[in-house]
């Protein structure tokens, strides 16, 4: 299986399909990530707050896959925004890596008013070669503008909750105008969209699964996507996306499912 890549605004290539480990306990993470790597994933997305960076690191070491074939993302938690360099080093140690591929500010936490300070720290890590690309997660257009107005590095990625029920068109438009790649977390709405009649009808017609249809909808709109599952069969199914296409009617039908349906917090309100 060959996963297509997206070229970020600094020339670094990221696989368009990755494996996310949100809510996977550390004790189960090594097995889950190992299964994903065996299925063909090469991009793994974790975060300090998930508590499973060590499990990811164990799986990477056990895989025997060359480091240059892997793309590893982790994230800076809100309470560490004033000490980003130290938090980054701690994440690297837990992962067992010398360099990270992508480091993201996990949430803007605007009530703390530290994300601009954190961004400057990430720029220093990037300049020092400790990380190949830097970006943000859950940033609204006003948060992006503040970062860009600093006049330094434009984020390479904005990772946001995005699925047929929450399509984030304003954020995608802002990302596109700034040359920022959009990455979807909770791309399946934590399973909430899998029984939608529109999705199931397309899946039945194409002989695929509802999850494959939704993930393909993301892929065909040039987004990066990081589905999560701990079930081996679903892990494999979720990366079997490159032998079929959705037609324009399919894409329009899924686009029509926008409902403002969040599975996670609103970025303007999460300040923990």
N, C-alpha and C positions, 0 to 999 in steps of 0.2 A: 504494500500500500504506500503510495506517495501522497503526502498531504501537501497541498499548495501553501505557499507562503505569502505573507503581506510584507512589503518593504516599508519600514518605518521612516519617519522624516529625517533620520540620521544615517540612513542606508542599511541599518541592521535588518535582517530578515527574521520574522517570527512565524512559526507554523500557524496556519489559520485555524486549526483545530488543536485544542489542548485539553488536558485532564485536570479538573479542579478537585481539591480535597477539603472544601468547606464542610464542617460538621463530621469529618471522619476522625474518630479517636486515634491518638497516636499509636496505640497498640495494634490497630487494624490498618494503619496507613501503609506500612511496608508491603503487606500482601496486596492491597488495593493498587498501589502505584506499580508494583511489580507486574500485576495483571495488565494494567494499562500499557506499560512498556512492551510487554509481550504481544499485545494486540496491535502495536504499531504507533502509539502515541510517543512523541518525543518532547512535547512541551508540557510541563507540570506547573500548576499554579497553586501556591500556598500563601500563608500569611503568618506573621508572628502570633496574632491573636488566636489562630486556629489551634495552637498548641501541638502541631504535628510536623514541624519542620524536621525534627530528628528522625521521624519515621520516613519522611521523604528522602532524607539523606541516606538512611540505611538501604532503601530500595535502589537508589542511584548507584551506590557502591556495589551492591549485590548483582546488579544487572550486567556488569561488564561492558556496557555501552560507552563508547568514547565520549569524553566530555564535550567535544566540539559538535557532537550530533544531538546534544540535548539543549533545551531552552528552559531555564528555570526562573520563575517569577516568585518574589515574595513581597510583603507589604509592611510599611511602617504604621504601627498602631498609634491611635490618637494621643494617648498619654505619653508617648515617646517623641512627639513632634518637636519638643525643645531639646532633645538629645538624639537627633537622628543618626549621627555618625556612630555613636555607641550602640544604638539599637541595630544598625546595619551590621556591625561587626559581630554582634551576638547572633543574629540570624545566620550569617555566613558560617559561624562556628557550629551552630546546630545542624545546618545543612551539610557541613563537611566540605565546603567549597572555598576556593580562593577568589573567585570572581562570580558575580551574579549577572544574568542576562538582562533582567528587567526588575527595577525596584520602583514600587508605587507608594504614594501617600494614600493610605487606605480610605480615609474619609476627610473631607475638609474640616469638620468639627468647627464651624465658623464661630461658635460661642467662645472657643478657646483663643481664637485669633492668632494661631501659631503656624498655619499652613504655609504662609509666605516665607517665614523663617525656615521651616522644614524644607521648602523647595530649594532655598539657597544652599542648604547643607547637602541635598541630593546632587545639586550641580557640582559641588566640590568632589563628591564621590565619583561622579561621571568624569570630571576633568582628570582625576587621578587614575582612571582606568579600572576602578574597582567594580564598576557595573557598566554594561555595554549600552544600556538605554534606561532612561528614567521617565516616569509618568505619574499619573494620578488615577484615583478610583473614586467614583461617586461624586465627581465634581460637576456642579451646575454651570451654565454659561457664565454667570457672574464670578464664580470662583476661578474659572479658566482665564477670564479677562484679567483678573488681578495678577495671576501668575505671569501671563504673557506681557502685561504692562511693566513688569520688573525689567524687561529689556534683555533678558538672558536667554536661556534655553527654553524652547517651546516643548511642552510635554510630548513624548512620542505616542503615548497611549492614554485613553480615558476609559477605564473599565467601569461599567455601570450595569445596574439591573436592567435587563432588556429581553423581552419575549413578546409573543403576539398580543398579550393582554396589556403590555406596557412598552410602547414602542419608542419613547424618548426622542421624538422627532426634532424637538428644539435643541436637545443636546447633540444629536447626530449632525444637525445643520451647523452648529457652532464648531464641533470637532472638524467637520469637513472644511469649513472656511479657514481654520487655523492649521490644517495639515496634520491633524491628530487622528490616529487610528482609533476606532471605536471597538471595544471588546465587551462582549456580553457575559455578565454573570447571571446565574439563575436563568439560563436560556430556555429552559422548559417550564419556567414558573414553578419550580419544585414539584413538577408533575401535574400541576393544576390544569394545564392546557391539553394533556394527553387524551382526555375523553371528549374534547370539544368536537361536535359533529362535523364541522368544516374540516378539521384536521383529520379525523378518522376517515372521512369520505375520500380525501385525497390519498391517504395511506392505503386504503383498500384498493383504489383504482391503480396505484403504482406498485402494489405488492410489497410495500414497506411497512415500517412501524410509524406510529404518530410521532415518536421522538425523532426518527430520521427525517420526517417531513419538516418538522420545526427547525431542526439543525440545518437542513438544506436551505430553508428560507433565509436563515442568517448568512450562510456561506455565499449564497447567490447575490447578497447585497454587500459583499466585500467586508463583512465584519469578522473579527476574531471571536471564537466561541470556545467556552471551557465547560462542557457538561460534566456533571459529577454523578457517579454511581459506584456502588460497591459490589454490584452483582456482575460476575464475570461475563455472562451472556449479554447484558446490556452495555457493559463497557465495550465489548466487541461490536455490537450493533451500532453504537453511537459514533464509531469511527468508520463505519461502512457507508459513506455518504457520497462517494465520488463516481458511482456507476449509474446515476440517474440525475435528471433535472426536473425542476418545476417549470411549468409554462407560465405565461403572463397572467392567465386567468387564475391559476393556483396562487401566484404571488399576490394578486389583487384581493383574492378571497381571504387570505391570511392577514393582509394589511387591514382589512375591514374589521378585524377582531379587536382593535384597540379599545381598551376599557378603563384605562387608568388604574389597573389592578396591580398593586405592589405586594410583594412577598416579604420585603425588608423595610427598614426605616426610610424616612424621607431625608435626603442629604442635608437639607437646611436645618433639620431638627435634631440630628444625632450629634451630641457633644460629649458623650461619655469618654 
